[in-house]
């Protein structure tokens, strides 16, 4: 009886919110100014560069495929993020001069005025803990930590002078995926879904797959929709157990009964929307309908057991397990089904040297072994199916690693490790309109600073959007009185890497 009373009180309160002047003025005063400003300035600009549609049109058709600003090079993105940030100095940025300085004290010029996450005092310089060779016709330097990936030297573009503004994991991951180190902004996958929609009505336009035992340090905010309608947020799927939590029917509920219940709920939601015109209600309707479709489409898309044996051998997959290899194969399957943005996170790349698993000579090698074969297989598989040209594959972490050895509290670590570094790191891109066998950017002789063709996170975002046929300056969303975009007020397309 008490619960019924509470429900009745809540209904009464909601009714008052919608009908009384007191509630209206208390809750909507900040909105009145925005309404007036919007009236004076005219319509705001939406993702297509046209006037914003009504809320019903804009959100009710949120997942429908939309026209790009210009002809795209890529139809979709597969983004492979190595959470924790792999050391570029052990993978792609070969520095023989750094090897000569191994064990010497770090020069004061590299420390003065700099902030590091853990380094204190004067650390020792640390040469590459890997062997490098040149590979392919392009002569790209790749270490022996990625023996399979060396086969793809002539397929990728390396951005070797990436730089960022943040040296701690959570804000750096937020900056990498949302364009800002602060919470509350939409992720790049959400922006892409908002701008282009999806070509598959039975699957989300933005799907997330995690491996390595943990989610990124910034949590699920890195695939959140921020102030965009929630229908654009990433949907996390699992390669082990139920692909998506809570989409299954309860015991005793048939699919027909579930459909009738969803129809009834959405009729109520539609009536609620007609009364209050809250676009988030229409997002809720879309999500109920998508969840019902996903009950059938997701299990089929996520079932890798039916793949031929040679595919499992190529990727190193094991059906039923949670692994980066399984997720790479799933990424290819989702790409085949025209999922617009597929995000893979692989955790465990934070190689400080504070323990064996976080050291460059042990844990880092394990992480490389976990990703080397499957990410190489993904590129090969997409290529042999004729999909690589229209699929942009991006690989990298949130920042780089220092050329000196980490020394927490001024003490030398038991294992080799490197601290976080904002000034220089490497990202590679393949397919989807980027040059093959190309290197853009250069760091100094020890890999500390980018000295040629530096690329900021905003530039990377602008380039990804450009390859998808979107102008990063025109892809905007009006929120709290102004237009927001993924690249904030910065960003330039890196035209040199475009095919």
Helices and strands as residue ranges (DSSP letters): H 2-19, H 21-41, H 55-60, E 76-83, G 88-90, H 96-100, G 108-110, E 132-135, E 140-143, G 144-146, G 149-152, E 156-163, H 169-178, H 188-196, E 206-211, G 219-223, G 230-232, E 235-237, H 255-276, H 279-301, G 304-306, H 309-315, H 324-336, E 341-347, G 356-358, H 363-384, G 388-390, E 391-396, E 400-405, E 418-421, E 425-430, E 438-440, E 442-443, E 450-452, E 455-456, H 457-467, E 477-479, E 482-484, G 495-497
